[in-house]
Amino acid sequence: MKRFFSILALAFLFTCGWQQTSFAQANYATGLGIRIGGYENGLNIKYFLDSETALEGVLGFRPGVFNVTGFYEKHAVAFAEPSLNWYYGAGAHIGAISGDRYYKSYGKDRYYANDGILLGADGILGLEWQVTDLPISTALDLHPRLELARGPFLNLELALSVRYTF
């Protein structure tokens, strides 16, 4: 739990610093690609509402689990480099799990004993690079997930997304 609050505090400090920086200029309207993470892998879509606000969706899969996650994100230029953007946001997930499953969370063994639903709150903090001469963007992010329906418990995932942009 201390780790979660430390990450939350760092995210808050970063967002306070972004208030004084220039806003991101999205070089694309929509991106479609894949997301590879420590918790689940899947399809990823990002749609910009304006130059600094985006919606992101993930159709995530892992053995015995299907999950849909949605985020509302804010973007800001990173390191005074127009092709790099910080982003942060919040969202929620819903999914289904089938069968008995074991997994590790913060070094502890966890166990799902039966079929059921997944439902919870999500956050995201990341850095996105928009390749200048190609319709491609890549992103590396931290994704804390609070599972409420089967928990409560918290997972923290590091993930890489690669998207075709148009």
C-alpha positions in Angstrom: 0.0 0.0 0.0 2.9 2.3 0.7 4.1 1.7 -2.9 0.7 2.7 -4.2 0.7 6.0 -2.3 4.3 6.8 -3.3 3.4 6.3 -7.0 0.2 8.4 -6.5 2.3 11.2 -4.9 4.8 11.1 -7.8 2.0 11.3 -10.3 0.6 14.3 -8.5 4.0 16.1 -8.5 4.4 15.4 -12.2 0.9 16.8 -13.0 1.6 19.9 -11.0 4.8 20.4 -13.1 2.8 20.0 -16.3 0.6 22.9 -15.5 3.5 25.2 -16.4 4.6 23.4 -19.6 3.3 23.7 -23.1 0.5 21.4 -24.1 1.0 18.4 -26.4 0.2 18.7 -30.0 -1.2 15.4 -31.2 0.3 14.5 -34.6 -2.5 12.0 -35.2 -6.2 11.6 -34.4 -6.5 7.9 -33.9 -4.0 5.1 -33.2 -4.6 1.4 -33.4 -2.2 -1.3 -32.2 -1.1 -3.8 -29.6 -0.3 -3.5 -25.9 2.2 -5.9 -24.2 2.2 -5.8 -20.4 3.1 -7.8 -17.4 -0.5 -8.4 -16.4 -2.2 -8.8 -19.8 -1.7 -8.3 -23.5 -4.2 -7.1 -26.1 -5.4 -4.7 -28.7 -5.1 -0.9 -28.1 -6.9 2.1 -29.5 -6.3 5.8 -28.7 -8.5 8.6 -30.0 -7.7 12.3 -29.4 -10.6 14.5 -28.5 -8.3 17.6 -28.9 -4.6 18.2 -28.9 -4.2 17.5 -25.1 -7.1 15.1 -24.3 -7.5 11.5 -25.4 -9.6 8.4 -24.8 -7.8 5.0 -24.8 -9.2 1.6 -24.8 -7.6 -1.8 -24.3 -9.1 -5.3 -25.1 -6.9 -7.3 -22.8 -6.3 -11.1 -22.7 -4.5 -13.5 -20.5 -5.2 -17.2 -19.8 -8.8 -17.6 -18.8 -9.4 -13.8 -18.7 -10.9 -11.3 -21.1 -10.9 -7.7 -20.0 -12.0 -4.3 -21.4 -10.3 -1.2 -20.0 -11.0 2.5 -20.8 -9.0 5.6 -19.9 -9.6 9.4 -20.1 -6.1 10.9 -20.6 -4.4 14.3 -20.5 -1.2 14.8 -22.6 1.6 17.4 -22.2 4.9 17.9 -24.1 7.8 16.0 -22.5 11.4 17.3 -22.3 10.6 20.2 -24.7 10.5 17.7 -27.5 7.3 17.8 -29.6 7.4 14.1 -30.5 7.4 13.1 -26.8 4.4 13.4 -24.6 3.7 12.7 -21.0 0.2 11.4 -20.3 -1.8 10.5 -17.3 -5.4 9.5 -16.7 -8.0 7.5 -15.0 -10.5 4.9 -16.0 -12.2 1.6 -15.3 -12.2 -2.0 -16.4 -14.7 -4.8 -16.7 -14.0 -8.4 -17.6 -14.7 -12.1 -17.1 -12.6 -14.8 -15.7 -13.2 -18.6 -16.2 -11.6 -21.5 -14.3 -9.2 -21.7 -11.4 -6.1 -19.5 -11.8 -3.0 -18.7 -9.9 -1.0 -15.6 -10.4 1.6 -13.5 -8.5 0.9 -10.0 -7.2 3.7 -8.1 -5.3 5.5 -11.4 -4.8 2.5 -13.1 -3.2 0.6 -16.0 -4.7 -3.1 -15.2 -5.5 -5.8 -17.6 -6.4 -9.1 -17.2 -8.3 -11.3 -20.1 -7.1 -14.1 -19.9 -9.7 -15.7 -18.1 -12.6 -16.8 -14.5 -12.3 -16.5 -10.9 -13.3 -13.8 -8.4 -12.9 -14.6 -4.8 -12.2 -12.5 -2.0 -10.9 -10.7 1.4 -11.2 -7.6 2.1 -13.2 -4.9 4.8 -13.5 -2.2 5.4 -16.1 1.0 7.4 -16.3 3.2 7.1 -19.3 5.5 8.5 -22.0 4.5 8.4 -25.7 6.9 8.8 -28.7 5.4 9.8 -32.0 7.8 8.7 -34.8 8.3 11.8 -36.9 8.3 10.4 -40.4 6.2 7.3 -39.9 2.6 6.8 -38.9 3.7 5.0 -35.7 3.6 5.8 -32.0 5.1 3.9 -29.1 4.2 4.3 -25.4 5.6 3.0 -22.2 3.3 3.3 -19.2 2.6 2.3 -15.6 -1.0 1.1 -15.1 -2.2 0.7 -11.5 -5.4 -1.4 -11.3 -7.7 -1.7 -8.3 -9.8 -4.8 -8.5 -13.1 -4.4 -6.6 -15.3 -7.3 -7.7 -12.9 -10.0 -6.8 -10.8 -8.2 -4.2 -10.1 -5.6 -3.3 -6.5 -5.9 -4.4 -4.1 -3.7 -6.4 -1.9 -4.6 -9.3 0.8 -2.4 -11.0 1.6 -3.2 -14.6 4.4 -1.9 -16.8 3.3 -2.0 -20.5 4.5 -1.1 -24.0 2.1 -0.1 -26.7 2.9 0.2 -30.4 0.2 1.8 -32.6 -0.4 2.6 -36.3 -1.6 6.2 -36.4 -4.0 7.9 -38.8 
